[in-house]
């Protein structure tokens, strides 16, 4: 019989895949989000986010709770991360939709250059022409720019 050497305690394979308390924060945060308990959702989802347990969709929920707790800087930063997460999850249409959402935030803050760059990111992901809901949002965003320039 061959003897198997014990795995050292510092080996990452011996560490649980996720901390149950952060999974609980995520679950409770998503439940608070559904109840529109924005401060509680923001607190719990932020804790889960710090532990790295949020998906792209979860990040969207965190951004929504940031919006409803009047934290626009956090909202934009979280949406930008949700964009990257949707790309990583191979969901270009949702990533493009988030890009247009970020563009809208920057546009209404008066930061037209950054807004335009986010619109171009959306177009790069799914093309400038098409027949999806995201293309409709891109067209709407382009209309803001046109109106703002007097067109």
N, C-alpha and C positions, 0 to 999 in steps of 0.2 A: 504494500500500500504506500502511495506517495504522500508525503506530508506537504500540506499547503501552508505557505508562510502567511501570517496574519497581515491584514491591511493596516498600514499606519493610520492613526487617528486623524492626521492632517490631510489624508487623501480626499480629494473632492468627491469621490464616488461614495464616501461614507456620510456625507452631509445630505440632509433631506433636500429634495428638489425645491421645495418652497416652505417658507415659514407659515404655519397655519394662522398665526395672528394677522399676517399681511393678507392672506386669502380672505380672512374674516373681515378685515378692513375694506377690502374690495367689495365683497358681497354686501356688507352693511352700507357701504357708500353708494353702490348701485341701487339698493333698496331705498335709501334716502333720496336719491335722484328721482326715482319713480314717484315718490311722495311729494316732490318739489320742496323738500327740506334742504334748501340750497347751502346754508352754512355747514350743516352736518355732512352733506354730500361732499362739499369741498374739503373739509377737514379729513374725512375718512379716505377719500380717493387720493388726496395729497399724500397721506401716510402710505397707502398702497403704492403710489407712484414712486415714492422715495425708496421703496423696497424693490422696485422694478417689476411689479406684477401686473401692470396695466397693458391691455391690448390697444390697438389703434382705436377701436370703437369705445373702449373705456376712457381713453384720453379725450375723445370728443365729449363724453359725459363730464369729465373733469373741467374741460373748457366751458361747457355750458354752466356748470356751477360757479365757475369764476365770473362769468358774465353776470349771473343773477346775484352775485355778492359784490358787484361793483369793483372788480379787479381786472380792468381791461389789459394791463400789461401782462398779467399772468395768463389771461385768456389767449392773447396772441401767441405768446411763447408756447403754450400748450398746443394750440392749433398747429403751429409750425412743426411740433414734434409729432402730432397726429398725422400730418401730411407725410412725414418721413416714415412713420410706422405703417401707414397704408401702402406706401411704395414697397417697403420691406415685406409686407404680407401679400405682395403681387395683386393689389387692387387699384389699378390705375384710374378707374372712374371715380372711386371714392376719394383717392388722393387728389385728383383734379378738382373735385367738388370742394374739398377742404382748401385747396389753393385759391379758388375763387372766393371762398369765405374770408380767407386772410387778406386777399386783395381788397375786398369790400371794407374790412376794418381799416386798412391803411388809407384807402381812398377817403373815407369819411373823417379820418384824422388829418386829411390834407397832405398826406405823403404820397403824391401821385406817381413818383418814379418807382418806389417800392411796390405800390399797387400794380403798376403795369408789369413789373417783373414777375409778380405772382400770377397774373393773367397769362403771361407767356409760358410760365411753367405748366399751367393747366393745359394750354394748347399743345405744348410739346408732348405731354403724356398721352393725349387722346386725339390730337389733330385739331386744326382750327375749324374744320367743317365736319358735320355729322348730324345725327338725329337722336341724340340722347338727352336726358334731362340736364346733364352737365353742359352740353353745348348750348342749351337754352340759358343757363346761368352765365356762361362765357359771353354770349351775345348781350345779355343784360349788362354785364360789367363793361363791355366795349361801349355800350350806349352811354354809360356814366362818363367815360372818358371823352366821347364825342360831344356830349352836352357840355361838359366842363371846358372844352376847347372852342365852344361856340358853333359846333357843327350840328 
